[in-house]
Amino acid sequence: MYKSDIYERIMDKMDQMSKSQQKIAQFIINHPDSAPFLTASKMAQLSGVGEATVVRFAVFLGYQGYPDMQRHLQEALKRQWTTVERLQMTSAANRDKRKSVVHEILHDDIANLQATLQQIDKEEFDKGVKAIIEAENIYIIAYRSAVSLGTFLEFYLDLVLQNTELIVQADGISEHLLGITDKDLVIGMGFARYTKRTVEVMKYAKEKGAKTMCLTDHMLSPLMPYSDIRLTAASDINSFINSFVAPLSIINALITAVTRIEKEKVEKRLEELEDLWESFHVFHHSITDES
């Protein structure tokens, strides 16, 4: 069972809460990675209650005020939930059996996008775009479920830049990064629970002088200390899995920004590819196109 004091307080007092307090409680439980970094005003907005209600909620739980509760939320974030704990916690929070799961999860993803939009640092994003464009070689490090994000980014960057590789074999990392230099970029992707190998590779790349960039869930992520460029995206949903809607949106933005800046180069590359695809009949043509 979950052991964090603040979450135990929330679950123990759930039956005593007003409807507004339950909205706050469910938001915190459903968004353990982003909630600890929100101001009282922003949490109120995303929870659909007033700011004063959020402040009173902190006192209701026994904290001195919102900053005190926020500190305990951040402390709780430092420990990684097991999949069993996340399932237990989210199941306990989901008491409204009448609520459609598809509507619930879609609303969670909308909240993730809103939270990501609020926290994204435009200057940091622009640095990431610049690093991608200037890199001699780009290496993407992503394991387990995050490999889905890495595969998508690799496909489009390598399609137009021809210098991107997703390292999928954990045992072959040393060979792939043997000649890494300060002209190369290593992009690490990790969301709770973070894989040890991703952190180790980012640390190694940083020590070798390569430019490093991470896409992760919050500022307390273990990828942060080894990243020159830090991008965060909310990934919380009321489940034991992570949602990659917001992280994928950041990746979409990176690819789009790179291709707009490198417009002439990308256009030439895509024209060549279109001829190649036509020669090898890569895409299905409609009946009208074939007639």
N, C-alpha and C positions, 0 to 999 in steps of 0.2 A: 504493500500500500504506500501511497505518497507520504513522505515524511516531513516535508517542509512545513514549518510552523504556520506561516500565513495561509497556506492552502488548507491546512487542518482547521484553522479558525473559520475560514470561509465555509467549509463544508459543515462544520459543527453548528454554525449559526444560520444556515440556509433557511431552515423552517421558521426562524424568527424575523426574517427580513421582509420588508415591504416589497411591493412589485418593482419599484425603482431601484432598490438596493439589490434585488435579484438580477436586474439587468446589468448592473455594474459587476456583480459577482460572476455572472456567466461570461461577460466580456473578458474579465481577467483570466478566468480558467481557459477560455477558448483561445486567448492570445497571450500565452506566457512569455513569448519572445519579444513582443513589441510593447505590451502594456507597461512593463517596468520603466520605459523611457518616455512615456507620455506625460505631459503636464496635466494637472487636474482639469483644466479647461478642455484640453483635447480628449481626455478620457470621457469627460461628460458628453462631448459632442458625438463621439463614436458609440457611446453606450445609449444615447438617446435620453439623457437626464440632464438636470441642471448642475452647474459646477458646485454649488453649495451642497448638493446631495452627495457628490463624490467626497467632499471634505468630511461631511458628517458620517459617511460610510467608513472612512478610516478610523474615526473616533469610535464608531459602533463596534469595530473589530478589536478595539483596545489599544490603538496606536495614538501617539500624541498629536498627530495630524497627518496630512497627506504626504509631506516629505518623509516622515518616519515610515509610513506604509510603503512608499516607493522604494526606500532603502532596503526594506525586507524583501520586496519583490525582486530587486536586483540581486540580493544575496541568494535567494532561492534559485535564480536563473543560473548561478555558477555551477550548480550540480545538474548533471544531465539525467533526465528521466529515462527509465527503462521503458521499453515498449509496453510492458504490462502496466506500469504505473500510469503512463499516458492514457491507456485504454480505460483503466479504472477511474481516473480523474474526469475524463471527458464523458464517460458513461454516467457518472454520478451527477454531472452538471446538466445532462440532457434529460430533464424530468418531464418535459412536455411531449408526450408520446404522440400527440395529435399533429405535431409539426412535421411537415414533409422534409425528409432528409435532403432531397435535392435542393429545396428552397433554403434550408438551413446552411448547407455548404456553399451554395452560390452567394448567399449573404455574407458568409465568412470571407469568401474571396474578394467580394466588393470591399469589405472592411480592410483586407490586406492591401488592396490596391490604393485605397485612400490613405492608409497609414504610410505606405511606401512613398506615395506622392508627397506627403507632408515632410518626410524625413530625408528625401533624396537631396544630396549636396550637388548642385549643378556644377560647381567648380571641380569637384572630385570626379564627376561623370565626364566632364570635358577632358580632364587629365587622362582618364581611361581611354577615351577615343583617340587622343593624341599618341598615347603609348602604343596602341594597336597599330596605328598608321605608321609610326616610326620604327617599329620592331623589325629586326632582321628575320627572326624566327619567333613563332608564338607556340608555347606549349600549354595545354590545358590539363589541369589535374582535377579529376572528379571521380569519385568512387561511389559504389552502391547506388542509391536512388538518384544521387546528383549526377550520375553519368548521363542521364537523359538530357539534362541541361547542357552538359559538355558536348554531347554528340550534336545537338542542334547548333551550338555556337561554332563548333569545328566545321560543320558542313558548309555554312554560309561564308565564314571568313576564308576558308581554304578555297572555296569556289571563286572568290573574287581576288584574294590576295596571294594564294598559292604558297603560303608559308606557315600554315597552322596544322598542329598535330595534337590529337587527344591521346594521352598516354593511358592506355587501358590495362596494360600488363604491369601489375604492381612490382613483380620481381625484375622487370626490365627497365625500371626507372633510371638506375645508375648508368646504363649504356646510353639511354636517350639523352641524358643531361650531362654526359661526360665533357663535352666541349662547349658548354653554355658560357656566354659572355655577357658583358654589360649592354650589348646591343639587342639582347633577346628579352622577351617578355614571358613570364610564367603567370598564368591565371589559375588561381585555386578556387574551387567551389565547395562549400561545406555548410551544412545545416545540422542543427542538433538532431541526433547525436553525431558528433564529428568523428571522422575516421582518423586514427593516429597517423596513418601513412600520408594523408593530405597535409597535415600540420608539419610532418617531418620534411616533406618535399619542399614546402614553402620556406621552411627554415634553411634548408640546403641552398635553394636558389638565391635567397637573400644573402647568405654568406659568400656565395660565388660572385656577387655583384650584379646579378641580373635584375631587371626591373620586375617587380611583383605586384599583382593586383588580385584582390579577392572579391568574390560575391558571396555574401553570407547573411545571416539573419539579424545580428545585432552587434553592438560595439564591444560586448564582452566575449565575442567569439574568439577561440584560440588561434584563428587565422590572422586576426588583426595585428599582433605584434610583428608579423613577418611580411606585412603588405605595405608597399609604398602608396598604393591607391586602394581605397576602401569603399566598396559599394555594399549597401545593405538593402534587403527587401524582406518584408514580413512574409512568413510562411505558415502561420498558425491556422488550423481549422479544428473543429470539434471532433478530433479523431486521433488515433495513434500515429497517423502518417503526416508528413509535411505536404503542404500545398505549394506547388511551384508556379502558380499563376503569376504572382508579382515578380519573382525572380526571372521568369521567362519574359515578362514585359520589359524588364531592364535590359535583357539580352537583345530583344527586338529593337530597343532604342539604340543600343550600342552599334548593332549591325547597320541600322538605318543611317545613323550619324556618320559612320565610317564611309558608307557608299555615297552619301551626299557630298562629303568633302572630297572624296576621290572619284568624282563623277565621271570624268573623261576616261580615266584608267578602267573604271568598272564597266562603262559602256562598251569600250573596246573588247574587254574580256568577255562580256555577255554576248556580244555579236558573234565572236568566235565560237562560243559555246553553243549558240543557237544553230549555227551551221553544222557543228559536230552532232548535236542532238538530232537534227533533221536527217543526217546521213545514217545514223544508227537507229532511227525510228524509236527514239526514247519515249516519246509521249503518245498517248492514244489520241487519235483524231476522231472527231464526230463523224457521223454518216454523211452529213452535208459537206464536210471538208474533204471526204474521200471520193465523193461523187464527181 
